[in-house]
Structure formats: structure tokens, C-alpha cells
Amino acid sequence: MLQTRKFAAVLSGCLTLAACGTQTQTQTASADLPAWAMGPFVRPEGANPVVAPNPESRFLCPMRDSSVGWEESDTFNPAAVVKDGKICILYRAEDNSGQGIGLRTSRIGLAETEDGTTLFRRPTPVMYPAEDNAKEYEWEGGCEDPRVAVSEDGLYVMTYTAWNRKTPRLSIATSRDLIHWEKHGPAFADAYDGRFRDMACKSGSIVTRLQDGKPVIARIDGKYLMYWGEHMVAAATSDDLVHWTPVLGPDDELLGLIYPREGHFDSELTECGPPALMTEDGILLLYNGKNRTDEKRDTARAAGTYSAGQVLFDKNDPYKAVARLDRPFFEPEADFEKSGQYADGTVFIEGLVPYKGKWFLYYGCADSKVGVAIYDPAKR
């Protein structure tokens, strides 16, 4: 018999996920989530978008050797962590150097909030293409789509896409203060004698666990684990959080854990979201699903729409999916989520943090703005 305890905040302040038995596919809606899933997430009234483009922000770009409006055109796809009692949002910002998706330069900005919705932004970016060791990977597309997790000893690890307008590469950077970042290059550069160094890859979700109510990077069987990918969810392991080795299957090719499903909201892409979380039920991964535009799409939703799903992996076998939502738990609703640079409709999740007894989910809106939605376990 399935056990269906609801999410609860224990006295220590540590949020723990509800327990339930293993199951396969679960039909669900946002208002009727299974016990293993997280949510529902509610948009706070009158708060969104929490970050929008600012043409007044300028900085001296080392790549262009001139002053640029670094967040002039679009601000979207944010990471989130809690530091010094505040939520810190690291968001992707685009200048106005080109027209069309992928043709502008992206940099990463930093904002802070004490209430989750009122943000104070730094005037200059904290990550950007420069005269550094990442030049060949980042000029002139820049640094895109960060996810950030923190180790037990306070090292912030960012997975992001380095984009040189030729090949997108999942890359790694680390920091102690979220402002000064050391770039380490492509995550898979050294694995298998460089076999995957130049592979097009994105979206790294490092597995975390709750410690004293805060997510910290976890070890599984002595190694760090990352889910990654967009055309399927794959996995990689690491000993040092910098150098990662993709997990291969019996055929010596990348091991696919889940794939897009015809007729579903994720019929074209299954792109990893925020850092995954170890729970009593397994390892919970929130991900971004893109709908196809042909007859194999989910006809209940607009063609090309990005919505968000959840999948649970076996805690004893992190490469085995044991439950997955058939319908999205979060999808475009507001006007600014259906207009802008990606007008088909997009909620693109990358930042998820527990804060003051609630979970705050930060997401990109139509590749143009940043929004937030909140899950309150006490109201489930």
C-alpha cells in the first residue's frame, strides 16, 4: 500500500519530502501531485516578473573593449542559492549585439533578495566572456543558463553553457563568494581521452541533499553525481566537482536515463533543471520539457511550449527512473511567459531553494524575463 505523507517542515527547519512506494508512470495535474513530487508552485500575486531587462546597466566589456548594455535586451534562466540569509539569483542576461536566439552575447548577473520577490541587482555581471582560459569556448556567445550548487565546505559550483556560436559545451566554474568565479572549461574535456570534449551538451544538475535545511552537494557511492542533457537525461560522475566523466551504457555510448515522449509535454526535449535533490523516496529531478511542433506533440498544449516536469530516480540505483509525471506541474500562464524572445511560451526552471519554510522556484519567462513561484509545504 502506498504511503502518502505530505511534505513537512521538521522542528530543526529541515524540509523533508514525503514518502511513498515505488511506482511507474503517474498521471497527474498541478493540483493533484503524487506524494513523491514537489508542489504545487504558486506565482505570488503582483510580484512577477522579478527581473526584467535594464538598458541603463553598462560595463566595460573586455571582449569588445567598450562599454556595453549587458542586460539591455533579455534577462532569463536563473540559478538560485541561499547565502548569508538571502536568496542569491544568478541570471542570464543578453546585450543588444544581434537579433535572434543565440546571436547576442550572454553574461551572468547577480541579484539578492530577503523576501524572495524584491530583488537588488549588482550593476555589473559576475561571469562573462573575457581574455581568459575560456576564450575559445565563450567568444562571442558568452555564458548561458547557470545552475549553482554548494559543497559542504562552502564551494559554489556552477554548471553553465559556454557558447562560442559554434558548439555549446557544458562547462564548470567555482566560487567562494558568488562574485569572483574561476572557470575550469568544459566538464567532459578530460574524460575518455577527450572523446566528449567537443560534443554539444548543456544543462548540468548536480545531485544535492538537505543538511540542516540547506541543500549541499551529495556523494553517492563515494562520487559526486550530475544529471545533464536536453535530448535525453544522461549522467556523469566526479571526484572533485570540476572534472566529470559521462556514464556509458553496455554499448560504450552515453547511457540515456529518460527520453522525450510522443504525445506528451516533453515530446521534443527533456532538459535538466535545478540541482537534483535526494529525498526519502529517491532522487528528485525537476526538468524542462519542450513540446514538438508536429503531429507527435502534446495537442493539449501549444506547439513548441516549454513546461516543467518531475522524475524520480531510485535511491539505490540513481540511473533508474521509477516515477515520472505525465503532465507538467508548471507551465506558461502569464502574458510575459508567452511573449518576448520565445513567443511560443516558456517557463524554464533552473533555480530552486528552501527559504523560510517555503520553496522558491526561479525560472525564465519566454527567454526574456525572470519569474518566481513558491511552494508552501504547510498548505499541501
C-alpha positions in Angstrom: 0.0 0.0 0.0 1.3 3.4 -0.9 2.1 5.8 2.0 1.2 9.4 1.2 2.6 11.6 3.9 2.6 15.3 2.9 5.6 17.5 2.8 6.5 18.7 6.3 9.0 21.1 7.9 10.5 19.5 11.0 11.5 21.5 14.1 15.1 21.7 13.0 14.0 23.6 9.9 15.0 20.8 7.6 12.4 20.2 4.9 11.9 16.6 4.0 10.0 15.1 1.2 7.0 12.9 1.7 7.4 9.1 1.4 5.6 6.9 -1.0 6.1 3.5 -2.6 7.8 3.0 -5.9 5.5 3.4 -8.9 6.0 3.7 -12.7 4.1 6.3 -14.7 1.8 8.5 -12.7 -0.9 10.6 -14.3 -1.1 13.9 -12.5 -2.0 17.6 -12.6 -0.6 20.6 -10.8 -3.4 20.4 -8.1 -3.1 16.6 -7.7 0.6 15.7 -7.4 1.7 12.3 -6.2 3.4 12.3 -2.7 6.9 11.9 -4.2 6.6 15.1 -6.2 7.2 18.6 -5.1 4.5 21.3 -5.4 2.2 22.9 -6.2 4.1 26.1 -7.0 2.1 29.3 -6.9 3.0 32.6 -8.6 2.9 35.3 -5.9 0.3 38.0 -6.7 1.7 41.1 -8.3 5.4 40.1 -7.9 6.4 38.8 -11.4 8.5 39.3 -13.3 11.1 39.8 -10.6 13.9 40.6 -13.1 13.4 42.4 -16.4 15.9 43.9 -18.9 17.6 47.2 -17.8 19.0 49.3 -20.6 20.7 51.6 -18.1 23.1 48.8 -16.9 26.5 49.1 -18.5 30.0 47.7 -18.0 33.3 47.8 -19.8 33.4 44.5 -21.8 36.9 43.0 -22.2 35.8 41.1 -25.2 34.6 44.2 -27.1 36.9 46.7 -25.3 34.0 49.1 -25.0 31.0 49.9 -22.7 28.0 47.7 -23.4 24.5 47.4 -22.1 25.0 43.9 -20.9 21.3 43.3 -19.8 19.7 45.5 -22.3 17.6 43.0 -24.3 16.8 40.0 -22.2 17.2 38.6 -18.6 16.2 35.0 -18.0 17.1 31.4 -17.0 18.3 31.9 -13.4 20.1 29.8 -10.8 19.5 30.3 -7.1 21.3 29.6 -3.8 20.9 30.8 -0.2 23.9 32.7 1.2 24.2 34.8 4.4 20.5 34.6 5.0 19.5 35.8 1.5 18.5 34.2 -1.8 21.0 34.9 -4.4 19.9 34.8 -8.0 22.4 34.3 -10.8 20.6 35.1 -14.1 21.5 35.1 -17.8 21.4 38.5 -19.4 21.8 39.4 -23.1 23.0 42.6 -24.7 21.7 44.0 -28.0 24.6 42.9 -30.2 22.5 40.8 -32.5 19.0 39.7 -33.5 17.7 36.2 -32.9 18.1 33.4 -30.3 21.8 32.7 -29.8 23.0 35.7 -31.7 23.6 38.0 -28.8 26.2 37.8 -26.1 25.1 36.4 -22.7 26.6 37.3 -19.4 25.6 36.3 -15.9 24.3 38.8 -13.4 23.7 38.6 -9.6 20.8 39.7 -7.5 19.8 39.3 -3.9 16.5 39.2 -2.0 15.4 38.9 1.6 11.8 38.2 0.8 12.1 36.1 -2.3 10.5 38.6 -4.6 12.1 42.1 -4.1 15.5 41.8 -5.8 18.5 44.1 -5.6 20.8 43.7 -8.6 24.5 44.3 -9.0 25.2 46.8 -11.7 27.8 44.7 -13.5 27.9 41.0 -14.4 29.8 38.4 -12.4 30.5 36.0 -15.2 31.2 37.0 -18.8 33.5 36.2 -21.8 36.9 37.7 -21.2 40.6 37.4 -22.1 40.9 34.2 -20.0 41.3 30.4 -20.3 37.7 30.0 -21.5 38.0 32.4 -24.5 37.9 29.7 -27.2 34.6 28.3 -25.7 32.8 31.6 -24.9 33.6 34.2 -27.6 31.3 35.7 -28.8 28.2 33.9 -27.5 29.1 34.1 -23.8 28.0 32.3 -20.6 24.5 30.9 -20.6 22.0 29.2 -18.3 23.7 28.7 -14.9 22.8 26.1 -12.3 24.5 26.5 -8.9 25.0 24.1 -6.0 27.2 24.4 -2.9 29.5 21.9 -1.3 29.7 21.1 2.4 32.7 23.4 2.8 31.1 26.3 1.1 32.4 26.0 -2.5 29.8 27.2 -5.1 29.9 25.1 -8.2 28.3 26.5 -11.4 27.4 24.4 -14.4 26.7 26.6 -17.4 26.8 26.6 -21.2 29.8 28.1 -22.8 28.7 29.3 -26.2 31.2 30.3 -29.0 28.4 30.3 -31.6 29.7 27.0 -33.0 29.4 24.4 -30.2 27.6 24.7 -26.9 29.6 23.0 -24.1 28.5 22.2 -20.6 31.2 23.9 -18.5 32.2 24.3 -14.9 33.1 27.4 -12.7 33.7 27.7 -9.0 33.5 30.5 -6.4 33.6 31.2 -2.7 31.6 34.4 -2.8 29.4 34.2 -6.0 31.1 37.3 -7.4 34.6 36.0 -8.3 34.5 32.9 -10.4 37.2 30.5 -11.6 36.4 29.0 -14.9 37.5 25.3 -15.4 36.4 24.8 -19.0 34.2 22.0 -20.5 33.0 19.5 -17.9 33.9 16.5 -20.0 37.2 17.7 -21.5 39.4 15.1 -20.0 37.1 12.1 -19.8 37.9 9.1 -22.1 40.9 10.9 -23.6 38.8 13.9 -24.7 36.2 11.8 -26.5 33.4 14.2 -25.4 35.3 17.5 -25.2 33.7 18.9 -28.3 30.3 17.4 -28.0 27.3 19.7 -28.0 26.0 19.5 -24.4 24.1 21.5 -21.8 22.2 21.6 -18.6 24.0 20.1 -15.6 22.1 19.3 -12.5 24.4 18.3 -9.6 22.7 16.0 -7.0 22.3 17.5 -3.6 20.9 16.5 -0.2 19.4 18.5 2.7 21.7 19.3 5.6 20.3 21.4 8.4 17.6 22.5 6.0 20.0 23.6 3.2 20.9 21.7 0.0 24.5 20.7 -0.2 26.2 18.6 -2.8 26.0 14.9 -2.1 28.2 11.9 -2.7 26.7 8.7 -3.9 28.9 5.6 -3.5 31.9 8.0 -2.9 31.4 10.1 -6.0 29.5 13.2 -7.0 26.7 12.7 -9.5 25.3 15.1 -12.1 22.3 14.6 -14.4 22.7 16.5 -17.6 21.4 16.8 -21.2 18.5 18.1 -23.2 17.7 15.5 -25.9 17.7 12.9 -23.1 18.7 12.9 -19.5 22.2 11.4 -19.1 24.6 11.2 -16.1 28.2 11.9 -15.1 30.3 11.4 -12.0 33.2 13.3 -10.5 35.8 13.1 -7.7 36.4 16.8 -7.5 33.3 18.6 -8.9 35.4 20.0 -11.7 36.3 17.1 -13.9 33.3 15.0 -14.9 33.1 11.5 -16.6 29.9 10.7 -18.5 28.3 7.4 -17.6 28.3 5.0 -20.5 26.0 2.0 -21.3 26.8 -1.5 -22.3 27.3 -0.4 -25.9 30.0 2.1 -24.8 27.7 5.0 -25.7 26.1 7.6 -23.4 23.7 6.0 -21.1 20.2 7.5 -21.5 18.1 7.6 -18.4 14.9 9.2 -19.7 13.9 10.4 -23.2 11.3 12.6 -24.8 7.8 11.0 -25.1 5.5 11.3 -28.1 2.2 12.9 -27.2 3.5 14.5 -24.0 4.6 18.0 -23.0 8.2 16.7 -23.2 7.8 15.2 -26.7 10.9 17.1 -28.1 13.3 17.8 -25.2 13.9 16.6 -21.6 16.4 19.3 -20.3 17.6 19.1 -16.8 16.6 21.9 -14.4 17.8 22.9 -10.9 20.2 20.8 -8.8 18.5 17.4 -8.1 17.6 16.6 -4.6 17.9 13.3 -2.6 14.7 12.5 -0.8 13.2 9.7 1.3 11.7 8.3 -2.0 14.7 8.6 -4.2 16.5 11.4 -6.2 14.1 14.0 -7.4 15.0 15.8 -10.7 12.9 18.7 -11.9 13.3 19.2 -15.7 12.2 21.3 -18.6 10.2 19.6 -21.3 9.7 21.1 -24.8 6.6 20.2 -26.9 7.1 19.2 -30.5 5.6 21.2 -33.3 4.3 18.3 -35.5 1.7 15.6 -35.2 3.7 13.8 -32.4 3.3 16.7 -30.0 1.0 17.1 -27.0 -2.1 18.5 -28.6 -3.4 19.8 -25.3 -0.6 22.4 -25.3 0.8 24.9 -27.7 3.4 23.7 -30.2 6.9 24.5 -29.1 5.9 25.3 -25.5 8.4 24.7 -22.6 6.8 23.3 -19.5 8.3 21.7 -16.4 8.2 18.1 -15.3 9.5 15.9 -12.5 11.1 12.4 -12.5 12.2 10.3 -9.5 15.2 8.1 -9.7 15.8 5.0 -7.5 17.9 6.0 -4.4 19.8 2.6 -4.7 20.2 2.9 -8.5 20.4 6.6 -9.5 20.3 5.7 -13.2 16.9 4.0 -12.9 13.7 6.2 -13.2 10.9 4.8 -11.1 8.2 7.5 -11.4 7.6 10.4 -13.8 4.8 13.0 -14.2 2.7 12.6 -17.3 1.6 16.2 -17.3 3.6 19.3 -16.3 3.5 20.6 -12.8 4.3 24.1 -14.1 3.6 25.7 -17.5 3.2 29.1 -19.2 0.2 31.1 -18.0 1.1 34.8 -17.7 1.3 37.0 -20.7 5.0 37.6 -20.2 5.6 33.9 -20.2 4.0 33.7 -23.7 5.6 36.7 -25.3 9.1 38.1 -25.8 12.0 36.4 -27.4 10.4 32.9 -27.3 6.8 33.6 -28.0 5.6 30.0 -28.1 5.5 30.1 -24.3 8.3 29.2 -21.9 8.7 28.6 -18.2 12.3 27.4 -17.9 13.3 26.2 -14.4 16.9 26.4 -13.1 16.9 27.7 -9.6 15.2 26.0 -6.6 15.9 26.8 -2.9 14.3 26.3 0.5 13.9 29.6 2.3 12.0 30.5 5.5 9.9 27.3 5.4 9.0 27.5 1.7 10.5 26.5 -1.6 11.2 29.2 -4.1 11.4 28.3 -7.8 13.1 30.8 -10.2 12.5 30.4 -13.9 13.0 32.1 -17.3 9.9 33.6 -18.9 9.9 33.3 -22.8 13.7 33.9 -22.8 13.1 37.5 -21.8 12.4 37.8 -18.1 12.7 36.1 -14.7 9.8 34.9 -12.6 9.3 33.1 -9.3 6.8 30.6 -8.0 6.5 29.4 -4.4 5.6 26.1 -2.8 4.4 26.1 0.8 4.5 22.6 2.3 2.2 23.7 5.1 -0.6 24.2 2.5 -0.2 21.0 0.6 
